Amino acid sequence: MKAYNVFLFSLIIVIGLDALNLKTPSKTTAPIRAASVTLTDTTFNPADWSVIEVSEGGATQTNRQEPAGGNPGAFRLMEHHLPPPPSAVDVGRVQVLHLYEAAGYDPSAQGAIEHIDYAEDTALLGLPWNQAGIASFAALVQGGRAYRSSNAQFLLVSGTTAWAGGSLPGLTASDFVALDGSAARPDFSLTGGAITFGYWRTSSRVGDTPVPYNQDLLIRHGIDNFAVTVHPRGAVACSIEPPTATKTRADREHTVTVTADGVPVAAQEVAFYVSGQSLGEGTTDTNGQVSFTYTKSATAPLGTDNLSAQGIYGTENFSCTAQVTWVNAPPVARDGVFVVMTSDSTSRPLGHTLDVSTNDSDPDELDTLPSSPLHNPLPGR
């Protein structure tokens, strides 16, 4: 009698999805960006503009449309009048927010904003002192609160009466500060309200600076070719890589990528499903990453699992899917013994022993079995 080890095939399936990470996708897979929207004014009809003024120390302002003298043609002329302050230590100041009312932008209806580009032409229309200057800041109003670009983002003309063009490209919500002194920022997301754009200018004096204490200070300046270009963020995108896979081992992973115009989405809730059954939710971190794991029962049948990730970005739903087909691993002959790979990446024989009659001269030696452990008839039969 010779003993032949015949091993029945068995495999425990453990699906390891330990790293469903949200990562920045390549530019080739980024969603198509919506068309940019440009708001511009080169004539400055007074009916298209409104003004919010804040002044102290008796300062005042005026503004009007000038039909000629711009860069070229019509432009908007502004005058800041700062009389001598009550005392040498008092401040005279005027702050003016100019808002373009003819058109605006609504993120909730037109799409979340990635960034805006601001541009204008500026001129001083006289030099009350040699180094007189005027600074101009991009500005906007949203939800009843006014914002201007930060002290690191402004245009300055000084010591000249020539027209000068300038721009502030790539402004994001974090580049704006609230004029009421709060820590608020505008909301450029899909949940943000309608925005009115404009510009902000201010002038001030203290005592006899920059002109003698007993003299009025008049700063005359203009703006032309006002332009704000809004660059919407692309539609939110979701993908699972690889989209299809055939697996026999547990140490595999799928990566979920959620982006908005190629930018990883942080603090985003993502719900995970396998073949329609919920596995719970995860929230992306500041790098746009989230992970989860799940285990498939050893008694569950082999076949195809449909993976999906779903969520809501602002008011926009997103989802993505993938498929994993689980199959039996082929047996492997090692030293005359058929083994199968288990889920812990080790190998072990599985099965039972049959006693088979044989005329083999060495009954204690195990012969190499045929290519299939279930081959019939067996040697010696």
LINPE-V599594 format. One record per helix or strand of 2 or more residues. SS is the DSSP state (hx for helix, st for strand). FROM is the first residue (numbers start at 1). LEN is the number of residues. Records with the same first field share a line. If there is no record, write none. Layout:
# LINPE-V599594
SS = FROM-LEN, FROM-LEN
This chain:
# LINPE-V599594
st = 2-5, 37-5, 49-8, 60-7, 75-8, 91-10, 105-2, 113-12, 133-10, 145-5, 155-4, 164-8, 176-3, 194-13, 217-16, 236-6, 244-4, 255-6, 263-2, 269-6, 277-7, 303-11, 316-11, 332-3, 337-5, 347-2, 352-5
hx = 27-3, 46-3, 107-4, 173-3
